[in-house]
Structures are given as C-alpha cells and as structure tokens.
Amino acid sequence: MVEERLRSDDRCVLPLGCTEQHAFLSLSTDSILAEKVSVDAVAPLGVPVFPVVAYGMTPAFTAYPGTVSLKMATYTALLVDILEGLTIQGFRRIVIVNGHGGNTPARTVVAEMAGKYGAAKFLWHDWWNAPRVMAKVKATDPDASHASWMENFPWTRLPNVEQPAEKKPMADWESLRTSPPEVVRKKLGDGSFGGLYQRPDDEMDAIWEVAVQETRDIIASI
C-alpha cells in the first residue's frame, strides 16, 4: 500500500514527541498530541503518518521520575537515520510535526539535510507554537504554558486523576532555563508552569480545530 501510494504522492509526516512530566497529565502528552494532530490533519489528504518518536530532549525535568531525556547527539542521529531511511524508500516531501519545545534545537540538523538527498524537502512544524494556534490560545487565556490547560485535552488526561481547580501563578521560565533539574523540580512543584489546569472542552475543541487545519495547510503546501 505504501509503495502504491508513493507512485502518486511522495509526502509523509513524522511526528515528534517526548516522555516527560506533565503535572497531572500523561507523561506522553507531547507524543499523543503530535501524533493525533498529524493523523487528524491528513484525514482528507491520504498522506501517511509514521509512528511518533516518543522520546526527546528534556534534561530540565529529569528530577521527575518517568521523564526520559536523550542527549542532543543521540537525538539528532536518530532523526537523521529516520529521515534518511524515508528518503531511501522514496519519500521526497517530509513534514516533521514537532510537539515538544525541547526538540527544537534539532531543527538546524534537519535543515542541514536539505540538498543532501536530491530533491527531498524537510519541513519542520511546531504545531503547538504555530502562528494561528498560538493566537487562538492567547485569545482564550494568555496564561498558558507547559502542563497547563493548553495541553489538557480528553486524550491527554489520565483516568481517575482530578485536576486542581485553582489557578497556579506563572513560573519564571528564564530563571529555570539555566537551573539544574533538582532546582527546577523544587521551584515548579507539581510540574506545571502556571495558569489554570483545565478549561472547558468546547474551548479546547476550538483550539484543536485551528491546530488541525493549520497543520493540514502545512502538509498540503510542501
């Protein structure tokens, strides 16, 4: 089926996620969201979505049990091998749908691959930080960040886990950026960067609709 598809369309999608603490949400939140937004986006396009890369770079959260972080060299080598393998198979237009901010440094390595594999194109898309999605998030509630309401969808929640009702003060991310993992955990506590932990599902559905359409437009444009 893949071979048949390649005869008429050489596009594919590779979602990138992470396994890290997300306060009261799933450790796989970034992976779940990156894969689902990709699958939902390609529904009318028929473009294949490969399994999400479920581990990423998240050294700041390693003091939280359950967080698994790859070294930069390991992660970039993994992505190069995957993307090279896809091009060998015949894919020439590859959209990388990234769901984790800590993976973004690998974007430069992906960019360097352009031109090394004939006419192959690699397009990196941070779905959660894309212009239309972020505008919709900010219009809904400007206090939104890691492990807050903006990542709280029915598909990232854990069964029998109740979300706190109160609004958490926003953390100073700049001060955390250079702190060791033990200090990050001490300052963040439950792991959320701040804001509400959950907002109404109709608001989340509206954000998801924007995310899916924006991702679909990116895939259609490559």
N, C-alpha and C positions, 0 to 999 in steps of 0.2 A: 504493500500500500504506500509506503514511503517512497519507494522507487517510482511508482506510478505518479505520485504527487510531484516529484522532482522534475518530471518531464514537462510540466506546465507552470510550476511555481517553485522558485529556489529560495523562498523565505522560510525562516523558522524563528522561534522565540526560546530564549534561555532565561528562566527566572533565577534570581539570586536572593538568598535569604540569610538567615543566621540562627544560631541556637544560643539564646541569652535570656537573662531575667527580664521579665516584663511586668513587674509588680504582681497584680492579681490575674494577669492574662497568661496565655500559653507561652512556654519557652520557645515555641515555634512560630510565634506571631508574625515575624518578618517573612518567614518562608511561606506560611499559609497565605498571607496577603499577596506576596509577589506572584505565587503560582495561580491563585484564584483570579486576580485582576488580569493575568495573561490569558487564562482559559476563557474567561468571560469576554475579553476583548476580541479574541479570534473567532468567536462563535459564528458570525456570519461570513468570515473570511476563509475558513478552512485551513488556516496556517497551523502546522504542528507546533505544539508546545512541549519542550523536553522537560524531564523531571527537574524540580528546583534543586539548586545547590544549597543544601540545608545548613552548611557551616560557613562562617565568615570570620571577619576580623573584629573582635570586640574585647580588647585587652582590659579596658577600664572596668568591666563588670565581672572579672574572673574571681572576685572575692565572694560572689554569689554562687552557691552550689547549683550545678545544672548548666552554667554558662560554659561554652566551649569556644575557644578562640584559636584561629590559625595564624601563624606567622605570615608576614607580608610575602616572603619568598615562596612559602608553601602555597598560599592562596593564588598568587599570580601564576605560578607554574601550573596549578590545577586548571585555571581558566584558559591559559594558553593551550594546554593539551586538549581540553574540551572543544574549544573553538577551532583549533587546527583539525581535530577529528571531524567536526561537522563540515568544514570546507573540503576535506578529502572525500567525504561522502557526496559532495555536490551542492551543498548549501552555499549560496553566494550573498544572501542578504539576511543577516542575523541581527535580531533585536534583543538586546540584553535588558531585561526588566529587573532593575535592582530595587530591593525592598529594605535595605539596611544602610544607613549613613556611613557606618564604619567601613563598608566595602568600597566606598567612592575612590580612595587612592588608587585602586586597581584600574580605574578608568584610563589612566595615562598609558598603562601597559596595553590595554585593548586598543587604544588609539594608535599606538606604535605598530600594531599588526596590520593596519591598513597599508595596502600596497605590496605586502609580502606574499599575498595569496591571490595573485592575478586581479580579477575584478571584484573580489569579495569585499563586502561592506559590513562594518560592525557599528551598530548604533546603540549607545548606552542611554537608558531611560530610567531616571529615578522617579518612579511613578508617584510616590508619596510627597515629593517635593517639586513636582512639575507645576508650571505656572497656574493652570486652571484649577487643579486640585488644591493648591495652597491658597489661592484666592477664595475658594469655597470654604475651606477650613477656617481661614481668618474671619470671613464674614459670619460664620456660625459662632465662633468663640475664639478670640485671639490667644487665650491661654491654652495652648495645645502643644504637646511635645511627647517625648518618649514615655510609653506606658500610660499615657493619659487617655482621655475619652476618644481622641482621634484614631487610636488603634483598637478601640473596643467595638468590635462587630460581633454579631452572633457566632461567627465562625472562628473567632479568636478567644472566646470565653471558655472557661473551664467549668465542668459540671459541679454543681453544689458549692460554688465559690461566690460569695456575696461581695459586691463592690462597695467600698466605703462611700457614704453619701456626702461627706464634707469635701470642700474644695481645698486642695493642698497648695500652699504657697509655692511659687515657681522657684526652682533652684537656679543658682548662678552657674550656668554651664561653663563659662570661660574659666572660672576658678577650679572647676572639676577636670577640665581638659588635661591639665598637667599633674593631676593628683594621682598617687598610687591607688590601686584597686581597694585597699583596705580603707583609705580615706574616703573614696567615692562611696563606698557602702555606708560608712559612718554618717556621711552628710545626707545621703539620699534616703536612708532607712529602707522603706518598702520597695524602692527602686524607681518609682515614678518621678519624673522631673517637675511635676506640678500641674495644677488645674483640676478640673473635675475628672473623676474616674470613668464616668459614663454619661452619655447624653441620649435622648430619645432615639429609638430605632428609625423613625421616619427621617430625622436629620442625617443619620448615618447612611441611610439608603440614598439620600440625595447626593451626598458626597461620593458614595460608591459609583453612582451613575456617571458623575463627572469623571471619576478616575478611569472607569472602563472606556468611556468614549474618547478620552484624551489618549489613552494607551492604544486604542484601536486606530486612531488617526495617525499615531506614530508608526504603527506597524504597516498601515496602508501606504504611508508616504515613502518608505525606504525603497 
